[in-house]
Amino acid sequence: MKYSQICRIHFIGRLLRIRIVRFVAEYIDKSQFNGSFFRKLKWYGFLLNFKYLNQNSDKLIVFSFFLRDEYIKMGYDEHDIIVQPNLTDFEFWLSGNTDIRYTIGYSGAPYLKDGLQDLFTALSLLRKEGMSVTLLVIGDATFGKSLIRP
C-alpha cells in the first residue's frame, strides 16, 4: 500500500472516529536501502510509516517481541500491542504414539529482529521437552559479510 493511501486511511479514520489497527510484520534495516537516491527515499518512507503512521494507530499487531519492544521504546502503550508470533503450535499436529520428527523452515534474511530469537527460544524449549525438532534456515544477509559459514 502506498504511503499516500495509508495517510488517507488514517485521516478518514480519525475524522469518522474509526479505530485503526495496523499489522507490523518487520523492521527493515537501513543498510538494505543503500545505493541510489531513490532507495534512500524509500528508507525515509519506511521510517515515516514505522515511526509515525503506525504510532497513530489505535492498536498494533506485531509479529515479534523485537517489534513490540521497539514500539514500547518509542512510547507506544504496551497494552495496545498484540504480539502474534509466526510459530507453530505442535500440539495441533500430534496424532498418537508414533515417533514424530519436526523440521521447521525459515526462509529469508536471518536477522534476529525478524523474530529469530523467539524461534530459537521456542526450539530450545521443545528440545528440552524431548521433541525431535530441527531448524532449516534458507537465506543469508543481503548486505555485508555472510552470516553463514562456508
Contact map, one row per residue, 1 for C-alpha under 8 A:
111011000000000000000000000000000000000000000000000000000000000000000000000000000000000000000000000000000000000000000000000000000000000000000000000000
111111000000000000000000000000000000000000000000000000000000000000000000000000000000000000000000000000000000000000000000000000000000000000000000000000
111111100000000000000000000000000000000000001000100000000000000000000000000000000000000000000000000000000000000000000000000000000000000000000000000000
011111110000000000000000000000000000000000000000000000000000000000000000000000000000000000000000000000000000000000000000000000000000000000000000000000
111111111000000000000000000000000000000000000000000000000000000000000000000000000000000000000000000000000000000000000000000000000000000000000000000000
111111111100000000000000000000000000000000000000000010000000000000000000000000000000000000000000000000000000000000000000000000000000000000000000000000
001111111110000000000000000000000000000000000000000010000000000000000000000000000000000000000000000000000000000000000000000000000000000000000000000000
000111111111000000000000000000000000000000000000000000000000000000000000000000000000000000000000000000000000000000000000000000000000000000000000000000
000011111111100000000000000000000000000000000000000000000000000000000000000000000000000000000000000000000000000000000000000000000000000000000000000000
000001111111110000010000000000000000000000000000000010011000000000000000000000000000000000000000000000000000000000000000000000000000000000000000000000
000000111111111000000000000000000000000000000000000000000000000000000000000000000000000000000000000000000000000000000000000000000000000000000000000000
000000011111111100000000000000000000000000000000000000000000000000000000000000000000000000000000000000000000000000000000000000000000000000000000000000
000000001111111111110000000000000000000000000000000000000000000000000000000000000000000000000000000000000000000000000000000000000000000000000000000000
000000000111111111100000000000000000000000000000000000000000000000000000000000000000000000000000000000000000000000000000000000000000000000000000000000
000000000011111111000000000000000000000000000000000000000000000000000000000000000000000000000000000000000000000000000000000000000000000000000000000000
000000000001111111000000000000000000000000000000000000000000000000000000000000000000000000000000000000000000000000000000000000000000000000000000000000
000000000000111111100000000000000000000000000000000000000000000000000000000000000000000000000000000000000000000000000000000000000000000000000000000000
000000000000111111110000000000000000000000000000000000000000000000000000000000000000000000000000000000000000000000000000000000000000000000000000000000
000000000000110011111000000000000000000000000000000000001100000000000000000000000000000000000000000000000000000000000000000000000000000000000000000000
000000000100100001111100000000000000000000000000000000001110000000000000000000000000000000000000000000000000000000000000000000000000000000000000000000
000000000000000000111110000000000000000000000000000000001111100000000000000000000000000000000000000000000000000000000000000000000000000000000000000000
000000000000000000011111000000000000000000000000000001001011100000000000000000000000000000000000000000000000000000000000000000000000000000000000000000
000000000000000000001111100000000000000000000000000000000001110000000000000000000000000000000000000000000000000000000000000000000000000000000000000000
000000000000000000000111110000000000000000000000000000000001111000100000000000000000000000000000000000000000000000000000000000000000000000000000000000
000000000000000000000011111000000000000000000000000000000000011100000000000000000000000000000000000000000000000000000000000000000000000000000000000000
000000000000000000000001111100000000000000000000000000000000011000100000000000000000000000000000000000000000000011000000000000000000000000000000000000
000000000000000000000000111110000000000000000000010000000000000000100000000000000000000000000000000000000000000011000000000000000000000000000000000000
000000000000000000000000011111010000000000000000000000000000000000000000000000000000000000000000000000000000000000000000000000000000000000000000000000
000000000000000000000000001111111000000000000000000000000000000000000000000000000000000000000000000000000000000000000000000000000000000000000000000000
000000000000000000000000000111111100000000100000000000000000000000000000000000000000000000000000000000000000000000000000000000000000000000000000000000
000000000000000000000000000011111100000000000000000000000000000000000000000000000000000000000000000000000000000000000000000000000000000000000010000000
000000000000000000000000000111111100000000000000000000000000000000000000000000000000000000000000000000000000000000000000000000000000000000000110000000
000000000000000000000000000011111110001101100000000000000000000000000000000000000000000000000000000000000000000000000000000000000000000000000000000000
000000000000000000000000000001111111001100000000000000000000000000000000000000000000000000000000000000000000000000000000000000000000000000000000000000
000000000000000000000000000000001111101100000000000000000000000000000000000000000000000000000000000000000000000000000000000000000000000000000000000000
000000000000000000000000000000000111111100000000000000000000000000000000000000000000000000000000000000000000000000000000000000000000000000000000000000
000000000000000000000000000000000011111110000000000000000000000000000000000000000000000000000000000000000000000000000000000000000000000000000000000000
000000000000000000000000000000000001111111000000000000000000000000000000000000000000000000000000000000000000000000000000000000000000000000000000000000
000000000000000000000000000000001111111111100000000000000000000000000000000000000000000000000000000000000000000000000000000000000000000000000000000000
000000000000000000000000000000001111111111110000000000000000000000000000000000000000000000000000000000000000000000000000000000000000000000000000000000
000000000000000000000000000000000000111111111000000000000000000000000000000000000000000000000000000000000000000000000000000000000000000000000000000000
000000000000000000000000000000001000011111111100000000000000000000000000000000000000000000000000000000000000000000000000000000000000000000000000000000
000000000000000000000000000001001000001111111110000000000000000000000000000000000000000000000000000000000000000000000000000000000000000000000000000000
000000000000000000000000000000000000000111111111000000000000000000000000000000000000000000000000000000000000000000000000000000000000000000000000000000
001000000000000000000000000000000000000011111111100000000000000000000000000000000000000000000000000000000000000000000000000000000000000000000000000000
000000000000000000000000000000000000000001111111110000000000000000000000000000000000000000000000000000000000000000000000000000000000000000000000000000
000000000000000000000000000000000000000000111111111100000000000000000000000000000000000000000000000000000000000000000000000000000000000000000000000000
000000000000000000000000000000000000000000011111111110000000000000000000000000000000000000000000000000000000000000000000000000000000000000000000000000
001000000000000000000000000000000000000000001111111111000000000000000000000000000000000000000000000000000000000000000000000000000000000000000000000000
000000000000000000000000001000000000000000000111111111100000000000000000000000000000000000000000000000000000000000000000000000000000000000000000000000
000000000000000000000000000000000000000000000011111111100000000000000000010000000000000000000000000000000000000000000000000000000000000000000000000000
000000000000000000000000000000000000000000000011111111110000000000000000000000000000000000000000000000000000000000000000000000000000000000000000000000
000001100100000000000000000000000000000000000001111111111000000000000000000000000000000000000000000000000000000000000000000000000000000000000000000000
000000000000000000000100000000000000000000000000111111111001000000000000000000000000000000000000000000000000000000000000000000000000000000000000000000
000000000000000000000000000000000000000000000000011111111100000000000010000100000000000000000000000000000000000000000000000000000000000000000000000000
000000000100000000000000000000000000000000000000000111111100000000000000000000000000000000000000000000000000000000000000000000000000000000000000000000
000000000100000000111100000000000000000000000000000011111111000000000000000000000000000000000000000000000000000000000000000000000000000000000000000000
000000000000000000111000000000000000000000000000000000111111000000000000000000010000000000000000000000000000000000000000000000000000000000000000000000
000000000000000000011100000000000000000000000000000000001111100000000000000000011100000000000000000000000000000000000000000000000000000000000000000000
000000000000000000001111000000000000000000000000000001001111110000000000000000011100000000000000000000000000000000000000000000000000000000000000000000
000000000000000000001111000000000000000000000000000000000011111000000000000000001111000000000000000000000000000000000000000000000000000000000000000000
000000000000000000000011110000000000000000000000000000000001111110110000000000001111100000000000000000000000000000000000000000000000000000000000000000
000000000000000000000001110000000000000000000000000000000000111110100000000000000011110000000000000000000000000001100000000000000000000000000000000000
000000000000000000000000100000000000000000000000000000000000011111110000000000000011110000000000000000000000000011100100000000000000000000000000000000
000000000000000000000000000000000000000000000000000000000000011111111000000000000010100000000000000000000000000000100100000000000000000000000000000000
000000000000000000000000000000000000000000000000000000000000000111111100000000000000000000000000000000000000000011100000000000000000000000000000000000
000000000000000000000001011000000000000000000000000000000000011111111110000000000000000000000000000000000000000010000000000000000000000000000000000000
000000000000000000000000000000000000000000000000000000000000010111111111000001001010000000000000000000000000000000000000000000000000000000000000000000
000000000000000000000000000000000000000000000000000000000000000011111111100000000000000000000000000000000000000000000000000000000000000000000000000000
000000000000000000000000000000000000000000000000000000000000000001111111110000000000000000000000000000000000000000000000000000000000000000000000000000
000000000000000000000000000000000000000000000000000000100000000000111111111101000000000000000000000000000000000000000000000000000000000000000000000000
000000000000000000000000000000000000000000000000000000000000000000011111111111000000000000000000000000000000000000000000000000000000000000000000000000
000000000000000000000000000000000000000000000000000000000000000000001111111100000000000000000000000000000000000000000000000000000000000000000000000000
000000000000000000000000000000000000000000000000001000000000000000000111111100000000000000000000000000000000000000000000000000000000000000000000000000
000000000000000000000000000000000000000000000000000000000000000000000011111110000000000000000000000000000000000000000000000000000000000000000000000000
000000000000000000000000000000000000000000000000000000100000000000000011111111010000000000000000000000000000000000000000000000000000000000000000000000
000000000000000000000000000000000000000000000000000000000000000000000001001111111000000000000000000000000000000000000000000000000000000000000000000000
000000000000000000000000000000000000000000000000000000000000000000010011000111111000000000000000000000000000000000000000000000000000000000000000000000
000000000000000000000000000000000000000000000000000000000000000000000000000011111100000000000000000000000000000000000000000000000000000000000000000000
000000000000000000000000000000000000000000000000000000000111000000000000000111111100000000000000000000000000000000000000000000000000000000000000000000
000000000000000000000000000000000000000000000000000000000011110000010000000011111110000000000000000000000000000000000000000000000000000000000000000000
000000000000000000000000000000000000000000000000000000000011110000000000000000111111000000000000000000000000000000000000000000000000000000000000000000
000000000000000000000000000000000000000000000000000000000000111110010000000000001111100000000000000000000000000000000000000000000000000000000000000000
000000000000000000000000000000000000000000000000000000000000111100000000000000000111110000000000000000000000000000000000000000000000000000000000000000
000000000000000000000000000000000000000000000000000000000000011110000000000000000011111000000000000000000000000000100000000000000000000000000000000000
000000000000000000000000000000000000000000000000000000000000001100000000000000000001111100000000000000000000000000000000000000000000000000000000000000
000000000000000000000000000000000000000000000000000000000000000000000000000000000000111110000000000000000000000000000010000000000000000000000000000000
000000000000000000000000000000000000000000000000000000000000000000000000000000000000011111000000000000000000000000000000000000000000000000000000000000
000000000000000000000000000000000000000000000000000000000000000000000000000000000000001111111000000000000000000000000000000000000000000000000000000000
000000000000000000000000000000000000000000000000000000000000000000000000000000000000000111111100000000000000000000000000000000000000000000000000000000
000000000000000000000000000000000000000000000000000000000000000000000000000000000000000011111100000000000000000000000000000000000000000000000000000000
000000000000000000000000000000000000000000000000000000000000000000000000000000000000000011111100000000000000000000000000000000000000000000000000000000
000000000000000000000000000000000000000000000000000000000000000000000000000000000000000011111110000000000000000000000000000000000000000000000000000000
000000000000000000000000000000000000000000000000000000000000000000000000000000000000000001111111000000000000000000000000000000000000000000000000000000
000000000000000000000000000000000000000000000000000000000000000000000000000000000000000000001111110000000000000000000000000000000000000000000000000000
000000000000000000000000000000000000000000000000000000000000000000000000000000000000000000000111110000000000000000000000000000000000000000000000000000
000000000000000000000000000000000000000000000000000000000000000000000000000000000000000000000011111000000000000000000000000000000000000000000000000000
000000000000000000000000000000000000000000000000000000000000000000000000000000000000000000000011111100000000000000000000000000000000000000000000000000
000000000000000000000000000000000000000000000000000000000000000000000000000000000000000000000000111110000000000000000000000000000000000000000000000000
000000000000000000000000000000000000000000000000000000000000000000000000000000000000000000000000011111000000000000000000000000000011000000000000000000
000000000000000000000000000000000000000000000000000000000000000000000000000000000000000000000000001111100000000000000000000000000011100000000000000000
000000000000000000000000000000000000000000000000000000000000000000000000000000000000000000000000000111110000000000000000000000000001110000000000000000
000000000000000000000000000000000000000000000000000000000000000000000000000000000000000000000000000011111000000000000000000000000000111100000000000000
000000000000000000000000000000000000000000000000000000000000000000000000000000000000000000000000000001111100000000000000000000000000111100000000000000
000000000000000000000000000000000000000000000000000000000000000000000000000000000000000000000000000000111110000000000000000000000000001111000000000000
000000000000000000000000000000000000000000000000000000000000000000000000000000000000000000000000000000011111000000000000000000000000001111000000000000
000000000000000000000000000000000000000000000000000000000000000000000000000000000000000000000000000000001111110000000000000000000000000011100000000000
000000000000000000000000000000000000000000000000000000000000000000000000000000000000000000000000000000000111110000000000000000000000000011110000000000
000000000000000000000000000000000000000000000000000000000000000000000000000000000000000000000000000000000011111000000000000000000000000001111100000000
000000000000000000000000000000000000000000000000000000000000000000000000000000000000000000000000000000000011111101010000000000000000000010111000001000
000000000000000000000000000000000000000000000000000000000000000000000000000000000000000000000000000000000000111111110000000000000000000000001000000000
000000000000000000000000000000000000000000000000000000000000000000000000000000000000000000000000000000000000011111111000000000000000000000000000000000
000000000000000000000000011000000000000000000000000000000000000101100000000000000000000000000000000000000000001111111000000000000000000000000000000000
000000000000000000000000011000000000000000000000000000000000001101000000000000000000000000000000000000000000011111110000000000000000000000000000000000
000000000000000000000000000000000000000000000000000000000000001111000000000000000000100000000000000000000000001111111110000000000000000000000000000000
000000000000000000000000000000000000000000000000000000000000000000000000000000000000000000000000000000000000011111111111000000000000000000000000000000
000000000000000000000000000000000000000000000000000000000000000000000000000000000000000000000000000000000000000110111111100000000000000000000000000000
000000000000000000000000000000000000000000000000000000000000000110000000000000000000000000000000000000000000000000111111110000000000000000000000000000
000000000000000000000000000000000000000000000000000000000000000000000000000000000000001000000000000000000000000000111111111000000000000000000000000000
000000000000000000000000000000000000000000000000000000000000000000000000000000000000000000000000000000000000000000011111111100000000000000000000000000
000000000000000000000000000000000000000000000000000000000000000000000000000000000000000000000000000000000000000000001111111110000000000000000000000000
000000000000000000000000000000000000000000000000000000000000000000000000000000000000000000000000000000000000000000000111111111000000000000000000000000
000000000000000000000000000000000000000000000000000000000000000000000000000000000000000000000000000000000000000000000011111111100000110000000000000000
000000000000000000000000000000000000000000000000000000000000000000000000000000000000000000000000000000000000000000000001111111110000000000000000000000
000000000000000000000000000000000000000000000000000000000000000000000000000000000000000000000000000000000000000000000000111111111000000000000000000000
000000000000000000000000000000000000000000000000000000000000000000000000000000000000000000000000000000000000000000000000011111111111100000000000000000
000000000000000000000000000000000000000000000000000000000000000000000000000000000000000000000000000000000000000000000000001111111111100000000000000000
000000000000000000000000000000000000000000000000000000000000000000000000000000000000000000000000000000000000000000000000000111111110000000000000000000
000000000000000000000000000000000000000000000000000000000000000000000000000000000000000000000000000000000000000000000000000011111110000000000000000000
000000000000000000000000000000000000000000000000000000000000000000000000000000000000000000000000000000000000000000000000000001111111000000000000000000
000000000000000000000000000000000000000000000000000000000000000000000000000000000000000000000000000110000000000000000000000001111111100000000000000000
000000000000000000000000000000000000000000000000000000000000000000000000000000000000000000000000000111000000000000000000000001100111110000000000000000
000000000000000000000000000000000000000000000000000000000000000000000000000000000000000000000000000011110000000000000000001001100011111000000000000000
000000000000000000000000000000000000000000000000000000000000000000000000000000000000000000000000000001110000000000000000001000000001111100000000000000
000000000000000000000000000000000000000000000000000000000000000000000000000000000000000000000000000000111100000000000000000000000000111110000000000000
000000000000000000000000000000000000000000000000000000000000000000000000000000000000000000000000000000111100000000000000000000000000011111000000000000
000000000000000000000000000000000000000000000000000000000000000000000000000000000000000000000000000000001111010000000000000000000000001111100000000000
000000000000000000000000000000000000000000000000000000000000000000000000000000000000000000000000000000001111100000000000000000000000000111110000000000
000000000000000000000000000000000000000000000000000000000000000000000000000000000000000000000000000000000011110000000000000000000000000011111000000000
000000000000000000000000000000000000000000000000000000000000000000000000000000000000000000000000000000000001110000000000000000000000000001111100011100
000000000000000000000000000000000000000000000000000000000000000000000000000000000000000000000000000000000000111000000000000000000000000000111111111000
000000000000000000000000000000010000000000000000000000000000000000000000000000000000000000000000000000000000100000000000000000000000000000011111000000
000000000000000000000000000000110000000000000000000000000000000000000000000000000000000000000000000000000000000000000000000000000000000000001111110000
000000000000000000000000000000000000000000000000000000000000000000000000000000000000000000000000000000000000000000000000000000000000000000001111110000
000000000000000000000000000000000000000000000000000000000000000000000000000000000000000000000000000000000000000000000000000000000000000000001011111000
000000000000000000000000000000000000000000000000000000000000000000000000000000000000000000000000000000000000000000000000000000000000000000011011111110
000000000000000000000000000000000000000000000000000000000000000000000000000000000000000000000000000000000000010000000000000000000000000000011000111110
000000000000000000000000000000000000000000000000000000000000000000000000000000000000000000000000000000000000000000000000000000000000000000010000011111
000000000000000000000000000000000000000000000000000000000000000000000000000000000000000000000000000000000000000000000000000000000000000000000000011111
000000000000000000000000000000000000000000000000000000000000000000000000000000000000000000000000000000000000000000000000000000000000000000000000000111
